[in-house]
Structures are given as structure tokens and as C-alpha cells.
Amino acid sequence: MLNKLLIISPYPSADSAYDNPFSALASFGKNTLEAIRKKSPKTKMVVLADKYAGGKNYYGKNYEVLRVWQRNNISLYYHLFKKILYYRDYRVILIEVEWNLFGKNPLILSLLPVFTLFLKLLRKKIILVIHGISLDFTEISPQLGMRRDNWLTKIYSLGLKEFYRLLILSSAKVIVLEKYFADMINIYFQTDKAVYIPHGVDIDLPVIDKNKARRKLNLAVKDFIILNFGFINWYKGSDIIVKLFRQIKPGNIPKQSKLIMAGGKSGIHGQDRYYKHYFRYILKMIKPQERIIITGFLNEKLLPYYFSAADLVILPYRVFISSSGPLSLAYSFKKPFIVAEPLSRYFHSPDFKKAADSAGLKKEHLVFRFKADDLSDKIKKSVNNLSKMKNLSSKLRSERSWRNVSFKYLEILNSI
């Protein structure tokens, strides 16, 4: 039985799950731990969390959240190590890992495997939850404003493989959120450490009457609302969906269709020159389009209104590097959804495929290619399949609720 658990993760405030301005990983981390706490209330937990304006320490029964490390500051490893020594009797350490975990400085992140290997020498048991996975940096380099054929990109590609190799070497287990990634890691690195646990679903978010939600947001009741949720980013295909939607003639999709880009600038990259150019480019495309609305960063209180108001959720991701948080939110609100072709690999996860089969849906119902005519065709067909799509989201909402997912985390935590 696990008695004590130390966690390294970005984290939201005491009264919220979705208000961390830098990382969606914060809500994931909190939802995970709250679910584990309910199943194992006697387990003592200490979260070594990120510092940000307004972020405070807070405490509960057998629970502490301490603001220990600062993004983009290499001294964060010193502060983390000092706290780990202070809590020396906490043998198991769970680390939520993504590329922007410690900010945008790649040098700081590259030291993470050195840090975890050192913890292993101290006989700590490291559980990694890896959220962004790619063994080829060239496929994601434009996200950082880098050319694919740049010599530095090729060096990063080699470094990325070694980064994962050393992380896996230092870990007791590696948790990933899609079966595709577990298979990729285990095959490429010749290990059996990677296990698949699906992205949990928050079933406690309030579902609001659709018409009430639309009145709150000044949206017409008769409109067909397509929602794209999350920070504006290259890898999420924010520019692609705007381009494609502009190319679709109004008569080729339901009348009064509107695309809502419910998100704003990336908290990590917002001040970078290449990102500013990318963001301005999107705004320029949207400005003359009355059918496209961009909201900016959403207050957590508005999140349920946008999802409740939507008819269809769309994920135009151009690369598949992790399970999507916005897709998990679509499940929370039992919303129909369609995804871009790179995300067709969701069908590798057995529970997803089983739920889709049970709902009478196949890849061709849920997946669109990056062509305006194919996107418009999928939107039109979704209108006829809304009940089946809602059924799919409802099934995954139930099966992947944090309540159910927490059992799988505890099974791993109690086994090491």
C-alpha cells in the first residue's frame, strides 16, 4: 500500500483546476491526484509545483501544494532537490512530463534525465507521465519556429531520442495516454516499462442548457457552432482550421455555421518573435470572416458555457504527439467531435475503438483530411450522426472518468 507520494508538476490554484496560465498539464495533474486521493485518502501527498503570479501554497488533510520552482530558471533543479531531501522518506516520485514543463528553454529540460538518474541513485522510484512524445524532431520543429532542414533541427532530433532513452532508464514505469505511444516506446527502446492509461475525463464540470449558454455568449440559437478549444498553436493546426473554414462555401455546410476558436496566445511562447508572427497571421485571416470568432484566453467559469453551446468539437491537429485535453473535455460534455487525420491513431487504443464500434462509428465518420471539401463533407455527415457521436462521447466519459482511471494509477503506484 502506497503511504507517501511526491509529485512534480505544474499546478493550478486551490479553488480551481483550469486557471494555470502556462500549462494545461496543471489541470491534468490536479485531476489525477484528486482522484487518487479519493481512492487512497490515507496516502500522504506533497506536490512540488510551479511558481506564477497569484500561485500560492495550500494545504489539506495529508496533502500539501508547495510553490517550489520557477520556469526558465536553471536553479529549479536545486530547489527541487532540496525539497526532495527534506521529504527523504517519500520513496515514490511521480513526474508529469511535457516539453514545456520547465518553460521554453531546451537546455533546462535536457537536464531532466540527469536529475532523474541522480534520484534513481538515491533509490527513489520514478513514475513518469509523459504527455508529449515524438522521436522525430523534424515533424514538430515549426512549432518552435525552426526549419525542418536546419542542422540544429537534426541535432535536436538525435538529442530527443537520448532524452527519452535516459528518462526511461531512470524510471520504474512510464505512463502514456494512448496505446500507440506505449507500443512506440516499448518497441523502439526495447523495454516493457511503458503502460497505457487513458486521459481521464472530468465528469464534475457543469453542463449548461445549450440555449442558456448561447445567450450568455451572445450566440444565436439557430447557429451551428463548431468549437476549436485551446491555446492557439502550430501543432494544434490552428492556422489550418482557419484556412479550411474560410475556403468552405456557406452552402456546403449547415447554414449559419460558425467556428469558435476558444483560446488565446500560448502562455509559454506568447512573447516569441516567430509566435507573434504566427498569431498575427491567424488574426489577419480571421478579421474579415464573420463566421470565425476568436475568444482569447478563457476564464475557467466560461469553459462550460462554450462546450455546452457547441454542436460539434473539432481537433485539427497536424501532428499526433499526445492525447488531447480538449478531446477529454468534449467527453465531459458528451459532445460530438471530428479529428484531423493524424489523430486517427486514437483508434489504436482499445477502449476508444470498442466505444466507436459500439456507437456504430468508423474512422471515416470521425476523421477528416486537410482539404476543404473533405472537411465540409465530414461536417455535413456529422449532422446526420450527432446522436451516434454523442453516444461515443458518453461511453468514453463514463469509462475514462477520473474515478475509474485512478484505479489504474493506484495499481501501478502500489506495485513498485
TAWOWO-V210722 format. One line per field, one symbol per residue. ss: DSSP state (A for helix, B for strand, O for the rest). psi: psi as a letter, one per 30 degrees, with the letter a starting at -180 (. if undefined). burial: 1 if it has 24 or more other C-alpha atoms within 12 Angstrom, else 0. A space follows every 50 residues. Layout:
ss: ???
psi: ???
burial: ???
//
This chain:
ss: OOOBBBBBOOOOOOOOOOOOOOOOAAAAAAAAAAAAAAAOOOOBBBBBBB OOOOOOOBBBOOBBBBBBBOOOOOOAAAAAAAAAAAOOOOOBBBBBBOOO OOOOOAAAAAOAAAAAAAAAAOOOBBBBBBOOOOOOAAAOAAAAOOOOOO AAAAAAAAAAAAAAAAAAAAOOBBBBOOAAAAAAAAAAOOOOOBBBOOOO BOOOOOOOOAAAAAAAOOOOOOOBBBBBBOOOOOOOOAAAAAAAAAAOOA AAOOOOBBBBBBOOOOOOOOOOAAAAAAAAAAAAAAAOOOOBBBOOOOOA AAAAAAAAAOOBBBBOOOOOOOOOAAAAAAAAOOOOBBBBAAAAAAAAOA AAAAAAAAAOOOAAAABBOOOAAAAAAAAAAAAAOAAAAAAAAAAAAAAO BAAAAAAAAAAAAOOO
psi: kkekkkkjllkaleglfggkffkffeeeeeeeeeeeeefiffkkkkkjll klkfklkllajhkkjkjelkkgjffeeeeeeeeeeehfgjekkkkkkleg egafjfeeeffeeeeeeeeefggkjkkkjkfjkkgjffffeffggkkegk eeeeeeeeeeeeeeeeeeefleljklgkeeeeeeeeeeghlgfkkkklkl kjgfkkkkkeeeeeeeghkkefljkkkjklkjleffgeeeeeeeeefkke fflklhkkkjjilakkfegfgkeeeeeeeeeeeeeeegjffkkkflkkke ffefeeeefkekkkjhkfkjflkkeeeeeeeeghklllllefgfffffke eeeeeeeefhklefffkklhkeeeeeeeeeeeefgeeeeeeeeeeeeeeg keeeeeeeeeeeeff.
burial: 01011111111111001111111111111111111110010011111111 11001010000011111111100001101110110010011111111111 11110001111111111011000111111111111111111111100000 00100110111111111111111111111111111100000011111111 11101011011011001010001111111111111111111111110100 00110011111111111111000011011001101100001111101101 01111111111111111111111111111111111111111111111110 11101100101111111111010111111111101101111111111111 1111111111011000
//
